[in-house]
């Protein structure tokens, strides 16, 4: 299965609650945190919700 490497590049301070919770659900806590996650449709939807805060590599 393919994986995505996601990195938090922008702060969640001042963002709507749903975006803050989405970033937390992705396992990212502070700027510069990186996670490698399985590429699933549900995860793609989460990444799409906060794509302006993340850097994504396939």
C-alpha atoms as an extended CHARMM CRD file, in Angstrom:
* protein
*
        58  EXT
         1         1  UNK       CA              0.0000000000        0.0000000000        0.0000000000  PROA      1               0.0000000000
         2         2  UNK       CA              1.2230000000        3.4940000000       -0.8290000000  PROA      2               0.0000000000
         3         3  UNK       CA              2.1280000000        5.9560000000        1.8850000000  PROA      3               0.0000000000
         4         4  UNK       CA              2.0000000000        9.7200000000        2.2540000000  PROA      4               0.0000000000
         5         5  UNK       CA              4.6000000000       11.7580000000        4.0870000000  PROA      5               0.0000000000
         6         6  UNK       CA              2.8590000000       14.7560000000        5.6760000000  PROA      6               0.0000000000
         7         7  UNK       CA              4.5550000000       17.6620000000        7.4530000000  PROA      7               0.0000000000
         8         8  UNK       CA              2.8810000000       20.4730000000        9.3790000000  PROA      8               0.0000000000
         9         9  UNK       CA              4.2150000000       23.7250000000        7.8980000000  PROA      9               0.0000000000
        10        10  UNK       CA              1.8560000000       26.3400000000        9.3490000000  PROA      10              0.0000000000
        11        11  UNK       CA              0.4330000000       26.9420000000       12.8000000000  PROA      11              0.0000000000
        12        12  UNK       CA             -3.1090000000       25.9770000000       13.7730000000  PROA      12              0.0000000000
        13        13  UNK       CA             -3.4620000000       28.9900000000       16.0780000000  PROA      13              0.0000000000
        14        14  UNK       CA             -6.5460000000       30.9650000000       15.0950000000  PROA      14              0.0000000000
        15        15  UNK       CA             -7.8600000000       28.2430000000       12.7730000000  PROA      15              0.0000000000
        16        16  UNK       CA            -11.4160000000       26.8770000000       13.0040000000  PROA      16              0.0000000000
        17        17  UNK       CA            -11.9110000000       24.0130000000       15.4330000000  PROA      17              0.0000000000
        18        18  UNK       CA            -12.4790000000       21.3890000000       12.7570000000  PROA      18              0.0000000000
        19        19  UNK       CA             -9.0660000000       22.1530000000       11.2140000000  PROA      19              0.0000000000
        20        20  UNK       CA             -7.3140000000       21.9970000000       14.5940000000  PROA      20              0.0000000000
        21        21  UNK       CA             -8.9310000000       18.6320000000       15.3620000000  PROA      21              0.0000000000
        22        22  UNK       CA             -8.0660000000       17.2940000000       11.8950000000  PROA      22              0.0000000000
        23        23  UNK       CA             -4.3860000000       18.1670000000       12.3410000000  PROA      23              0.0000000000
        24        24  UNK       CA             -4.4160000000       16.4810000000       15.7650000000  PROA      24              0.0000000000
        25        25  UNK       CA             -6.1040000000       13.4000000000       14.2790000000  PROA      25              0.0000000000
        26        26  UNK       CA             -3.3180000000       13.1970000000       11.6960000000  PROA      26              0.0000000000
        27        27  UNK       CA             -0.8890000000       12.9420000000       14.6210000000  PROA      27              0.0000000000
        28        28  UNK       CA              0.7720000000       16.3240000000       14.1260000000  PROA      28              0.0000000000
        29        29  UNK       CA              1.3740000000       18.4860000000       17.1890000000  PROA      29              0.0000000000
        30        30  UNK       CA              3.7610000000       21.2730000000       16.2700000000  PROA      30              0.0000000000
        31        31  UNK       CA              5.3000000000       22.8890000000       13.2100000000  PROA      31              0.0000000000
        32        32  UNK       CA              7.8450000000       20.6080000000       11.5820000000  PROA      32              0.0000000000
        33        33  UNK       CA              6.2600000000       17.3560000000       12.7990000000  PROA      33              0.0000000000
        34        34  UNK       CA              6.2610000000       14.6830000000       10.0930000000  PROA      34              0.0000000000
        35        35  UNK       CA              4.2640000000       11.4560000000        9.8430000000  PROA      35              0.0000000000
        36        36  UNK       CA              4.2100000000        8.7110000000        7.2700000000  PROA      36              0.0000000000
        37        37  UNK       CA              0.6810000000        7.3630000000        6.8830000000  PROA      37              0.0000000000
        38        38  UNK       CA             -1.1150000000        4.8780000000        4.6310000000  PROA      38              0.0000000000
        39        39  UNK       CA             -2.8060000000        6.4490000000        1.6250000000  PROA      39              0.0000000000
        40        40  UNK       CA             -6.5370000000        5.8130000000        2.0650000000  PROA      40              0.0000000000
        41        41  UNK       CA             -9.5750000000        7.7680000000        0.8430000000  PROA      41              0.0000000000
        42        42  UNK       CA            -10.4320000000        8.8140000000        4.4100000000  PROA      42              0.0000000000
        43        43  UNK       CA             -6.9280000000       10.1040000000        5.0200000000  PROA      43              0.0000000000
        44        44  UNK       CA             -6.9160000000       11.9270000000        1.6750000000  PROA      44              0.0000000000
        45        45  UNK       CA            -10.0780000000       13.7260000000        2.7740000000  PROA      45              0.0000000000
        46        46  UNK       CA             -8.4470000000       14.7820000000        6.0360000000  PROA      46              0.0000000000
        47        47  UNK       CA             -5.3570000000       16.0260000000        4.2090000000  PROA      47              0.0000000000
        48        48  UNK       CA             -7.5490000000       17.9140000000        1.7410000000  PROA      48              0.0000000000
        49        49  UNK       CA             -9.3120000000       19.6800000000        4.6350000000  PROA      49              0.0000000000
        50        50  UNK       CA             -6.0470000000       21.1850000000        5.9160000000  PROA      50              0.0000000000
        51        51  UNK       CA             -3.9250000000       21.1460000000        2.7540000000  PROA      51              0.0000000000
        52        52  UNK       CA             -3.0360000000       24.8280000000        3.2290000000  PROA      52              0.0000000000
        53        53  UNK       CA             -1.2680000000       23.9280000000        6.5000000000  PROA      53              0.0000000000
        54        54  UNK       CA              0.5870000000       20.8190000000        5.2830000000  PROA      54              0.0000000000
        55        55  UNK       CA              3.3020000000       19.7370000000        2.9130000000  PROA      55              0.0000000000
        56        56  UNK       CA              2.5100000000       16.3530000000        1.3470000000  PROA      56              0.0000000000
        57        57  UNK       CA              4.8710000000       13.9630000000       -0.4670000000  PROA      57              0.0000000000
        58        58  UNK       CA              3.7350000000       10.7150000000       -2.0540000000  PROA      58              0.0000000000
